[in-house]
Amino acid sequence: MATGSGTGTVAAAPTTYQLITLARARQISALVSLSDAALTILVEAASDSIQRKCNRLFLEETRTEVYDGRGGRILWLREFPVASLDTTEAVIITYSDDTTYTYTSSYFNFNARTGELWFKPAYFGDYFPTGFQNIAIKYTAGWQIADIPPMVQEATARLAHSFFNFETMDSSMQSERLGDYQYTKKADAGELPKAITHLLAPYINHEVRV
């Protein structure tokens, strides 16, 4: 089965990256009394660490990614779950003769859960041609914040609490101050508490699609 590799550029990213609301974070009693500003710092730090650990984005955003074509009718998109392809400029392909063709979303099917993209049977003659950075794909992937899997939300809340309690403090920690409040987070998000890693296990993307 032919696949493709890609490098992505974010076309419309969230202004902040929070995997849970502040209300959800305050379900942990130790975080209830924190100000919105202080709690936001903790939640954003926890969200960033979890994103890195899982090797994926969770919040829905629209992306434009450029891929190397390897021949065949299937590509694997970098981010998932896939919500939609751009309606008018879903895929732009440059062929070996330097001609460029823009495909609308109507040419394709995709597996929302896995990010697999392929030409519909009606377009059997169409394919993703071999080439270097010759395929651009615009699509939307990820969850709305309310729909982020419960275990990911729980992991985020627990990690925010962990940062608050300095349970992960070591020589790789980095500090930031907001008024009279200071939090500390790990520079390397590879090592998270075991209980949190266990919650995230089903959502860790072990496949490198870049």
C-alpha positions in Angstrom: 0.0 0.0 0.0 1.4 3.3 -1.0 1.7 6.0 1.6 3.1 9.5 1.8 5.2 11.5 4.2 4.6 15.1 5.0 5.6 18.3 6.9 2.8 20.4 8.1 2.2 24.1 8.5 -0.7 25.3 10.7 -3.0 27.5 8.8 -5.3 28.5 11.7 -4.1 27.5 15.1 -5.9 28.2 18.4 -4.7 31.4 20.1 -4.2 29.4 23.3 -3.7 25.7 23.7 -5.8 24.3 26.6 -7.1 20.7 26.5 -9.6 21.4 29.3 -11.6 24.4 30.5 -10.7 26.1 33.8 -14.0 24.8 35.2 -12.8 21.2 34.4 -9.4 21.9 36.1 -11.2 23.2 39.2 -12.8 19.8 39.7 -9.5 19.1 41.5 -10.0 20.7 44.9 -6.4 22.0 45.2 -6.9 24.1 42.1 -10.2 25.7 43.0 -8.8 28.8 44.7 -6.3 29.7 42.0 -6.9 32.8 39.9 -7.9 32.4 36.3 -4.6 33.7 35.2 -2.6 31.3 37.4 -4.7 28.3 36.5 -4.5 29.1 32.8 -0.7 28.9 33.0 -0.9 25.5 34.6 -3.4 24.2 32.2 -1.5 25.4 29.1 1.7 23.9 30.5 0.0 20.6 31.1 -1.7 20.7 27.7 1.6 21.3 25.9 3.4 18.5 27.8 0.6 16.0 26.9 0.6 17.1 23.3 4.3 16.4 23.1 4.0 13.1 24.9 1.3 11.9 22.6 3.0 13.2 19.5 -0.2 14.7 18.2 -2.5 17.7 18.4 -5.8 17.4 20.1 -7.6 20.7 19.5 -9.4 21.0 16.2 -7.5 23.2 13.7 -7.2 23.7 9.9 -3.8 22.7 8.5 -2.0 22.8 5.2 0.6 20.1 4.9 3.1 19.3 2.1 3.9 15.7 1.3 6.3 13.6 -0.7 4.3 11.5 -3.1 5.2 7.8 -3.3 2.8 6.6 -6.0 -0.5 4.9 -5.4 -3.9 6.1 -4.3 -3.5 6.5 -0.5 -1.9 9.0 1.9 -1.8 9.1 5.7 -2.5 12.5 7.1 -0.3 13.7 9.9 -3.2 14.7 12.3 -6.3 12.8 13.3 -9.2 12.5 13.8 -10.0 14.2 10.6 -13.1 16.4 10.6 -13.1 17.5 6.9 -11.1 18.3 3.8 -11.2 21.8 2.4 -14.1 21.9 0.0 -12.5 23.7 -3.0 -8.7 23.1 -2.5 -8.5 19.8 -0.7 -5.4 18.5 -2.6 -3.0 20.3 -4.9 -0.7 17.9 -6.9 2.3 18.9 -9.0 3.0 16.1 -11.6 6.3 15.1 -13.1 5.7 17.4 -16.2 5.3 20.4 -13.8 1.6 20.7 -14.4 -0.4 21.4 -11.2 -4.0 20.1 -10.6 -6.3 21.2 -7.8 -8.7 18.5 -6.5 -11.9 19.4 -4.6 -12.9 17.3 -1.6 -15.4 15.4 -3.8 -12.6 13.3 -5.2 -11.7 11.7 -1.9 -12.7 9.5 1.0 -11.0 9.5 4.3 -10.9 7.5 7.5 -11.7 10.1 10.2 -10.2 8.0 13.0 -6.9 7.1 11.4 -6.2 9.9 8.9 -6.1 7.6 5.9 -6.9 9.5 2.7 -7.7 7.9 -0.7 -9.2 8.6 -4.1 -12.8 7.5 -4.5 -13.4 4.4 -6.8 -15.0 6.7 -9.4 -11.5 8.3 -9.9 -9.6 5.0 -10.2 -7.1 6.5 -12.6 -6.1 9.3 -10.2 -3.2 8.7 -7.8 -0.6 10.5 -5.6 2.4 10.6 -8.0 6.0 10.1 -6.8 7.8 13.3 -6.1 9.4 15.6 -3.6 7.0 17.9 -1.7 4.7 17.7 -4.6 1.4 17.3 -2.8 -0.3 19.9 -0.6 -3.3 18.9 1.5 -5.6 21.3 3.4 -7.8 19.7 6.0 -9.3 20.1 9.5 -8.4 17.7 12.3 -8.8 17.3 16.0 -11.5 17.6 18.6 -13.5 20.5 19.9 -12.5 21.1 23.5 -15.8 19.7 24.8 -15.2 16.5 22.8 -11.6 15.8 23.8 -11.6 12.2 25.2 -12.3 12.0 28.9 -9.0 10.2 29.8 -7.1 13.0 28.1 -9.0 15.6 30.0 -8.4 13.8 33.3 -4.7 13.5 32.5 -4.5 17.2 31.8 -6.2 18.1 35.0 -3.9 15.8 37.0 -0.8 17.1 35.4 -1.8 20.7 36.1 -2.2 19.6 39.7 1.2 17.9 39.6 2.8 21.1 38.3 1.1 23.1 41.1 2.4 20.7 43.7 5.9 20.6 42.1 5.7 16.8 42.1 7.8 16.7 38.9 10.5 19.2 39.9 14.1 18.3 39.0 17.1 19.8 37.3 15.2 20.0 34.0 12.4 22.2 35.4 11.8 25.7 34.1 10.1 28.4 36.2 7.8 31.3 35.3 6.3 34.0 37.6 3.0 35.7 37.3 2.7 38.3 40.0 3.1 36.6 43.4 2.4 33.1 41.8 5.1 30.9 40.4 4.8 27.6 38.6 7.4 25.2 37.4 7.3 22.8 34.4 9.5 20.3 32.9 11.6 21.3 29.9 11.4 17.7 28.6 7.9 16.4 28.5 9.0 12.8 27.8 8.8 11.8 31.4 5.3 12.2 32.9 4.0 10.6 36.1 3.1 6.9 35.5 -0.6 7.4 36.3 -0.9 10.1 33.7 1.0 8.2 31.1 -1.3 5.3 31.7 -4.3 7.5 31.0 -2.7 8.8 27.8 -1.6 5.3 26.5 -4.5 4.9 24.0 -3.8 8.3 22.5 -0.1 8.2 22.0 0.8 8.3 18.3 3.8 6.0 18.0 3.9 6.4 14.2 6.0 9.2 12.8 4.2 10.7 9.8 6.6 13.6 9.1 
